Amino acid sequence: MRPSGSSCRLRAVEPGDAELIYAWENDPALWPVSGTVAPFSRYVIGRFIERGCDIWAERQMRLMIETAEGRTVGAVDLFEFDPLHLRAGVGIAIYAAEDRRKGYASEALALLESYARDTLRLHQLWCGVGAGNAASLALFRRAGFVESGRRRDWLSTPDGWCDEIEFQKIL
């Protein structure tokens, strides 16, 4: 199954995505939102792809976001999957600035929610967003995620400490 909408679709990670993922994961500009502090090797990226996206085995899943024309513009992740309580964290990124603000993230998040609810049978999704990340805060609020908490001075940024806003969505 390839969840798809009018402007984008979600698909499994393929071996051909290795160089793209390598570039994205090793871009220090994206590290503040991904929690990364060190580069990934091609070997590690290759092993990640080889393991596949079995959320039950790996407790995480990455799906690539592809435009209707077949161009890969980002990724959406389920992570910290909890099989007992049927919940997972969600993270999403549209990588190139020129691909943002075109509705891909909103549609990809809606597709992911449907997949999580209908196929994976998850009960809820959650996420944490830096208080200064206006685009992500707006995305999750528009998608019906509800603010459930605030972690004070949770994230260290180049500009100092930042709160993290916690969101949940019951599916």
Stockholm file with secondary structure:
# STOCKHOLM 1.0

chainA/1-171         MRPSGSSCRLRAVEPGDAELIYAWENDPALWPVSGTVAPFSRYVIGRFIERGCDIWAERQMRLMIETAEGRTVGAVDLFEFDPLHLRAGVGIAIYAAEDRRKGYASEALALLESYARDTLRLHQLWCGVGAGNAASLALFRRAGFVESGRRRDWLSTPDGWCDEIEFQKIL
#=GR chainA/1-171 SS CCCBCSSEEEEECCGGGHHHHHHHHTCGGGHHHHTCCSCCCHHHHHHHHHHCCCHHHHSCEEEEEEETTSCEEEEEEEEEEETTTTEEEEEEEECSGGGTTSSHHHHHHHHHHHHHHHTSCCSEEEEEEETTCHHHHHHHHHTTCEEEEEEEEEEEETTEEEEEEEEEEEC
#=GC SS_cons         CCCBCSSEEEEECCGGGHHHHHHHHTCGGGHHHHTCCSCCCHHHHHHHHHHCCCHHHHSCEEEEEEETTSCEEEEEEEEEEETTTTEEEEEEEECSGGGTTSSHHHHHHHHHHHHHHHTSCCSEEEEEEETTCHHHHHHHHHTTCEEEEEEEEEEEETTEEEEEEEEEEEC
//
